[in-house]
Every structure is written in C-alpha cells, then in structure tokens.
C-alpha cells in the first residue's frame, strides 16, 4: 500500500485550489494512468474520478504537500482495480508487468537505447497516431496533455467549440476501437507522426505564452511542459533539424517570459520590455539548439556580413527560430534587425502560408519600411474569414494608425480588439490604448 503524502491546512477556497491543482497536474495523471489502462479516454475518466475524490477529501483533510502525487496515486489505484475487473485480466496484467504494484510506482529503464522513459511523450505520440485526422490529433493532445478546455482549444484553432468537442470525442473512440498502443513508435512510423507532435508541442507552448482566455496572460506550467518535451524529443531524434529548431524557438521565447508581464500582471509589449530580465541562459540554449538544427539542415539566408547566399529550404520552425534569434541578439529594441525579420517572415509565408504569418510579416515590414506599406498588407487581411474574430488584427491595425497620426481610427480599432480579446489582461491593455487615443484626440 502506498503511503499518502502529508497534508497542509485547507485553504479558504478549497474547491478553487483543487481545480487549479488538477488543471496543472491532469496531463501527468492521465499519462501515468494511460500506461496502465491503454485507453486515453478511460484514463481521462479515471483522472476525473481522482478529482472528485480530492473534492471530497481535501476540504476536510487539507491539500496534500504533493497534490500531484496524491491525484496520480488515487487514479492509478482505480486504474488497477479496473484492470483487475476485466475479463482478460491475465493478459492485461502481463502488459503492465509481472508485478503490477511495482509497475504503477515506478518505470524501469527501457532496454532499447532508442526508447524513452517519459509517459507524457508517450501520450503525445499516442494522441498523434495517423488513424486520427491532423485536427483531431492536435485537439486531443491539447486536451489531454495541455489541460486546455474545449473552449480554449477552439479559440486556438479559430473554429467553433462544438467542432472541437466532436473531434475530441471521436478521436478517443477511434484510438480505443483501433487498439492503438500507448508507446513512442520507432523508425518510419515515428517520422510519420513527428509533424503532428511538433505542432502539438508548439501550440501547447503558445497557449502558455499567451493564454487565449482567463485572468492571467501567462500559464507557465504549459510552457515548461512544452519546453521539456521539446528538449527530450531533441535528444531522442538528434538528426531531425525541425526538432532542434522547435527546441530553439521555445528556448528563445521562454527567455522573455519574465519581462512580458508587469508588477500587476499586465502585459508588457516587446518594445517596452526590460531586456535585462531576459534569461540569457535560455538564450544560450536557444543558440545552441539552432546551431544543431543548422548542422543537419539547409542553411538559413544570411544577414548582411554573416555569410554567403541562402541554400535549400529551411523548415517553418527553423525560420521562426531564426526570427526569435534576431530579437534575442538585439540588446535594445532599436537594434533589432527588422529587415532580416521581414525577409524571414516572407520565407515563412511562402513555406507555410497563413493569415497569422502575414499579419506578423506586416508588423516586421512596419518596422523595416514604415507603417504605410504595412497598413496595406494588413488591410488585405481584413476580409480573411479565419481572422474575423482574431483580436490581434484590429490591434495591429490600431498600432499602425497611431503611428500614422490617425488616432480616431486607431481608437475604434483598439475598442474592437478589446471586445474580441478573451484574455482579461489583454482586454484591459487594449481598452487602455483606446482610451489613450481618445484622450490624445481630445487634446489635439
């Protein structure tokens, strides 16, 4: 019998504390249980059962010092009970090991040097199985690994919430019906799933880096999980340039997190960030990862004075990592190589066409060439259906209009952007910018 962790006094709002803890710990609980029951849908249900148990016990007993361990142990005990009740108990017991209690307490080191002892990574590769559509793979993994709600995933995809809910339900049913193994695959099968895995890790990090909804701009736990998975994957697949490139991109992005919010949790724009707060260790890691990507991939187009002409076709993560590196190399906002960034965004738009990429390219063009040319690019995106509810489109347009002296128009754009923003911190910032434009216009 496992010894339950010690507990601490119950907080004033135990239900809120429990919900917060569960949101953070759920991916690890689901991944650990899925290894026993071999069914991600059942694993999620057992994790929810553990949450119910916590809601019943913690208000009276107090929140455990290690709540994640408590939730995992509770869910695993229920998983083992479920396995024992199954008609084919003997086969299931063999799958989880001769000693079931030992199997659910720890994981023995794999004999295969190409294997990896990480339940979360197994969960990613399982959810990214090719029996699922690309959209379903990403939605399911964001739900299971990222702990995102259906509404948050819908916001990230810019699709209706009902669509995402259907994808998740169908994905879990398909995995169960097809008997998909809970494992990190080998050889060609691993390569076939890699693109979806990278995209999932990227989206999880982005949700942590700029939360689509809620009261906080950042969700650091998601960033930490995504960054850890990217690092582990880079060790697992050393000859894959895009794996190293994604790791580099996330290292660079994570290096700026401490400077992205002010003392009251408010967003701090890139131009206003205190770069002394940027984490130079993470930047160094990003540089090293980008170097490893470059060593096994086509060269990126060189900046002036940094080498010869471009060759080959860098992948989308390599291009985004190169863009992030430009910001990391600049010790001040004014020193940023915006011309190179605009060029890289142009290559990215050709490599992976997307309205969001075009919007980012417009921002870079505004810094390299001025707000006028950039506004033309943004206005071309006005009729893009996928951006109709995207708050950053009117936000960028408002910024360009401010720089052109058209403050009344800018105010209207910031008001619209604030109305579309689901994150409370971003909404407050955009509303403040609208008010500033109104005050400036009144003074003028």
N, C-alpha and C positions, 0 to 999 in steps of 0.2 A: 504494500500500500504506500502510495506517495505521501510525503508529508506536506500538508498545505502550508503555503507561505504565511508568515505572521501578518497581522493586520494593523492598520493605523486607525485613529479615530475617524468616525464618519464625518464627511463634510456637511455644511449646511444644506447643500443641494445635492444629495447623493445620486438622484436619478440623472441629473445633468452630468455629474462627474463620471458616472458609469457609462453613459452614452459616449462621452468624449474618449474615455479609455478604450471602449470597444471599437470605435471608429479607427483609432490608431492601431490597435492590436489585431483586428479582424483578419487582415491578409495573412499574417503569420499563423493564426489559429486555423484558418481554412486550409492553408498549405500543409500544415502538420497533420490535420485530420484526413485530408485527401489522400495522403500517402497510405493511410490505413484502409479507408473505405473504397478507394479507387473510383470515386464519383464526386465531381466538384459540386454538383447540385446538392447531394446529401451532405457533403462537408459543410456547405454554407448553412444548411438547415441545422446541423449539429452545433455550429458556431453560434447561431441564433439561440439555440437551447441553452448554451452556456451563458449567453447574455441574460436570458430570463432567470437563470439560477442566480446570477450576480445581482439582478434587481431584487430578488427575494432575500438574499443573504447579506449583501454588503451594507444596506441601510442600518441593520442592527449590529452586525459584527465589525463594521468598518471596512474601508477599502484596503486590500492586501498591499504590502510593501512592493510586491512584484505582481501587479494585476494581470499582466500578460501571461505569466506562468500559471496563475490560477485559472484563467479562462482556457488556456491550452490544455491543462491537466483535466479540467472538467469536461471539455469537448472530447478529449481522447478517451476518457473513461466511458463516455456514452458511445463513442465510435466502436470501442472494443466490445461493449455489450451488444451493439447492433450486429457486429461481425459474428459474435458467438451465437446469435439467434438465427442466423441464416442457415438455410438447409444445407448448403455446401460449405459448412464450417471448416472441414478439414483442408479443402483447397485454399480457402481464404487465409487460414492460419499459416499455411506453408508460404503464401505470398508475402506475409509480413514478418516472417521469421519463425524459427522453432521456439524461440522464447518471446512471446507476444509482449509481456511486460517490459522486457529489455528493449524491444523494438520501439515501443512508444515513449521510452525515456531518453533514448539516445540513438544516433545513427552511426553505424560502423563505417570506417573509411572504405570507399569503394576500391575494388581491386584493379579496375581498369583505369589507367592513368589519364584517359580522355574523359572519364566521368567526372561529375561534380556533385559534391555533397551539399546541396542547397535546395530545400523544399520550395522556397519562393521561386527560384528559377525553374524548377520542375513544373510549378503551377503555370508559369508564363508559357513554356513550351507546350504544355497540355492544352491550354486555352487557345493557343495559336496553331492548333492542328489543321491541316489542309481540308479536313472534312467540313470545316466551317467556312463561311464566306469571310472575306477580309474584314468587312464591317462588324460581323459577329465576333470575330476573334478579338478585335480591339475592344469592343464594348464589354465583352465578358471579362477580359483581363483587367480592364479598368474597374469593373465592378468587384471582382474577387481580390485582385492584388492591390489596386489603388484605393479600395474602400469608398469609391465615389457613389453617390446616389444616382438613380436613373436620370433625374433632372439635370444633374451636373454633367453627366456623360452626354446627354442631349445637347446641352449648351456647348460643350467642347466640339461636338460634331456639327453643330448648327442644323440639327434635324429635330423633328417633333419627338416629344418624350415617349409617346406611345410606340413609335418606331423602335426606339432603343429598348423599351421593355420587351417587345416581341422578339427582338434579336437575342436578348439575353436568355429568355425562356427557351427559345428554340435551340440555342447553342448548347445549353445544359442537357436538354433532352437528346440532342444529336450525339454528344460525347458519350452519354450513358448507353444509348442504343447501339453505337458502334464499338463500344468496349475499348475506348481509347486508353492506352496505358499512361499512368502517371509517371513520366520519365523525361529526361533530356535525351533526345534522339541522337543518332550517330550518322556520320557520312552525309550522303546526298539528302537524306530526309531532314537533317539538321539545317543544311544550307537552304532547303526549300522553305523552311519556316522562319528563317532568320530575318527577312524583311519585316514581317509582321511583328516579330519580337522587338526589333529595334524601334518600330513605330510606337508600340505599346509603351516601352520604357520612356521614349521621348514625350509622349502625351502625359504620362504619369508625372514626369518631372515638371512639365509645363503647368499642370494643374496645381502643383505645389508652389511653383514660382510665381504664378499669377492666378490665384483662385478665382474661378468663374462666379462663385456665389459665396454668401456668408459675410461675416463681420470682419474677417482678417484677410489682408492682402496675400499673405504667405501661409503655406501649410508645409513647414519644414520637414515633417516626417515623410511626406511623399517624395520630396526632393532627395532626402537621404536614402530612401529605399531605391529610387530610380538610379541614383549615382552609384550606390553599392552594386546593384545588378549590372550596370554598365561596366564597372571595373571587373567584376567577376567574369562577365562574358568576354571581355578583352583578354583575360588570362586564358580562358577556355579556347578562344579562336584567334590566336596571335597573327594569323596570316590574312585575316579579313580586314581590309582598310576601313570599311564603314563602321565596324565595331569600335575600332580605336578612335575614329573620327567622332562618333557619338559620345564616347567617353570624354574626349577632349572638349566637345561642345558643352557638356554638362558641367565639367570642371570649371570652365570659364564662366558659365552662367552662375554657378553656385558661389563663385568667388565674390560676386557683387551683392549677395543677399543681405548682408548686414547693413549695407548702405542704402538699400532700397526702401526702407521704412524709417520714418522719423520717430522722435521720442514718444509720440502719442499713437503710433501705429499707422500714421498717414503715409501714403506713397510719396517717394522722392524720385522725381524724374531724373533720367540719366545725366542731363546737363548740370543738375544741381547736386549730384551725389558727391560725398566726401571720399575721394579715391584713396585716401589714406586708410579707409576702413575696408577696402577691397583686400581679400585674403590672398596674399602673394604666394603662399604655399600651394593653394589650389590653382592659381595661375601657372605656377611652375609645373604642376602635374598636367595641366592642360597643354602646355607647350610640349612636354614630353610625349603625351598621348598623340598630339597632332604630328609630332616627328615620327612616331611609329606608324601612323597612318600613311604619311608621305613616303615612308621607306618601302611600303608594299603596294603603292598605288601610283597612278599618274600624277605628275607634278601639277601644282596649282599655278595659275597665271601669276607671274612675278610682279611685285610692286616696283616702281622706278628704283633702280640701283640695287635690286635684290635678286638678280639672276637673269636667266635667259627667257626665251619665249615660252608660252604655255604648251603643254602637250597632253594628249589623252583627254579623258572626260571624267573629272572628279565627281564623286557621288554627292547627293544632297547634304549628307551630314558633314562631309569634308568641306563643302562650300560654307555651310553655316558655322562650322568651327573656325574657318578662316576669317569669317566676318566677326565672330566673337573675339578672336585673337587681335583684330585691329583695335577693338575697344580696350582690350587688356594691355596692349602695348602703349597706349596713349596715357601719359601721366596727367593730362588735363583734357577737358572736353574739346578745347580749341585745337589741340594737337592731333585729334583723330583724323585718320586718312580716309576722309569721306569719299574721295574719288575712287579709291580701291574698293570701298564697301559698296558703292553704287555699281561698280563693274561686277563684283561678286554676286550681287543680287540679280543683275542681268543674266549671268550664267545660271544662277539658281532658277530663275523664271523660265529659262529655256530647258533646263534639265528636269524640273518638276513644276510645271505650270500651276499656279494657284492665285486666286484673287488676294489672299493674305500676303503672299510673297510680293505681288505687285504693289500692295499698299506699303509694305516695308521698303521696297525699292524707291517708292515715291518719297519717303522720308529721307533716305540717303541722298537722292537727287536734290532735294530741297537744301541740304547742307552743302552739297558739292557745286550746285549750279544756281541755287536760289529758289524761293518759294513759288515763283511764277511757273516755271516748267513743271514743278512738282504738282501744282494745283491742277494742271491739265491732265496729268496722269491720274490723280485722284478722281477728278470729275468723270473720267471714262469708266470708273468702277461704280458710279452711282446707281446704275441700272442692274448691277450684278445681284441676282436673287439671293445667293448664299450670304451676301453681306448686308441684306436688308435689316437684320436685327443685330448687326455687329457694331458695338458701341465705339470701337476704335476708328471706324471710318469717319463719322462726323467729328470725332475728337481730333484726328489728324487734319481734317479739313479746317476745323476751327483754328488750330495752331498756325496753319499756313495763312489763313485770312488775317490773323493777328499780325503776323509778320509783314503782310501787305498793307496794313493800316485799315483794314475793313472790319472794324470791331463790332459793329452792329450785326453784321452777318456772322461773325465769329461767335458772338453770344448765342445766337439761335442754334448754331451747330453744337456748342457745348451743352446747351439745355437739352437738345435731342440726345446727345451722347449720355448725359446723366440719366435720362429717362430709360435708356436701354441697358445701362450697366446693372448687373446683378450683384456685383460685389459692393458692399456698403462703403468701403474705403475709397474705391474708385469713384463711386457715385458722388461722394462728398467732395472729392478733389475736382471733379468736372463741374459740379454746381458752383464751387468757389471760383473757378476760372470764368464761368458765365457771369458771375456777379462782378468780377474784376473788369470784364469787358464792358458791362453796363455802367459801372462807375466811371471808367475812363471815357466812355462815350458821353456821359452827362457832363463831365468836366470839360471835355472838348467843346 
